[in-house]
Amino acid sequence: MIRSKHKTALIKMMWDGTEITAGRVFGISNANQYLVELFREKIVKFRWCTDANNPKRRFKLWRIDDFQKAKRYLGGKI
């Protein structure tokens, strides 16, 4: 498994149970591509949400699904 510093940073952001969106992640250009890679590795899951002010606007909230895989990905450094 190739470790990406961006994927590592995203896992650390979500570690405490926080849900994140790709648009709210600062410092990682096109964070969505890294979140999708983590999804394919079955480390994270997402759920669709709508904006309270505009119900037609949807976005994904990402969270860690398998903490054991996430810890293994980080090399046990958490």
C-alpha positions in Angstrom: 0.0 0.0 0.0 1.4 3.3 -1.0 1.0 5.9 1.7 0.1 9.4 0.7 0.7 12.3 3.0 -2.6 13.8 2.0 -4.5 10.6 2.8 -2.7 10.4 6.1 -3.7 14.0 6.9 -7.3 13.3 6.0 -7.4 10.2 8.3 -5.9 12.3 11.1 -8.6 15.0 10.6 -11.4 12.4 10.9 -9.8 10.3 13.7 -11.8 11.7 16.6 -15.1 10.9 14.8 -15.4 14.2 13.0 -17.1 14.2 9.6 -15.4 16.3 6.9 -16.3 17.5 3.4 -13.7 17.9 0.6 -14.6 21.5 0.3 -13.7 22.3 3.9 -10.3 20.8 3.8 -7.6 23.4 3.6 -4.1 22.7 2.3 -5.0 19.7 0.2 -5.8 20.5 -3.4 -8.7 18.3 -4.8 -9.1 16.4 -1.5 -12.0 14.5 -3.0 -9.7 12.3 -5.1 -7.9 11.2 -1.9 -11.2 10.6 -0.1 -12.4 8.4 -2.9 -9.2 6.4 -2.8 -9.7 5.9 1.0 -13.3 4.8 0.2 -12.0 2.2 -2.3 -9.7 0.9 0.3 -12.8 0.6 2.6 -11.3 2.9 5.3 -13.9 5.6 5.1 -17.6 6.0 4.2 -19.8 8.9 3.3 -23.3 10.1 3.6 -25.2 12.6 1.5 -26.4 15.8 3.1 -28.2 18.9 1.9 -27.6 22.5 2.7 -30.2 23.9 5.1 -30.5 27.1 3.0 -30.6 25.4 -0.4 -32.1 21.9 -0.4 -31.0 21.3 -4.0 -27.3 21.6 -3.0 -25.9 18.3 -1.9 -22.6 17.3 -0.5 -20.8 14.3 1.0 -19.8 14.0 4.7 -16.9 11.6 5.0 -16.1 9.6 8.2 -13.8 6.7 9.2 -15.7 3.4 8.9 -13.0 0.9 9.9 -10.7 2.3 12.6 -8.5 -0.8 12.5 -7.7 -0.3 8.9 -7.1 3.4 9.5 -4.7 2.7 12.3 -2.9 0.2 10.1 -2.7 2.8 7.3 -1.1 5.3 9.8 1.3 2.7 10.9 -0.1 2.7 14.5 1.1 6.3 15.1 -2.2 7.4 16.7 
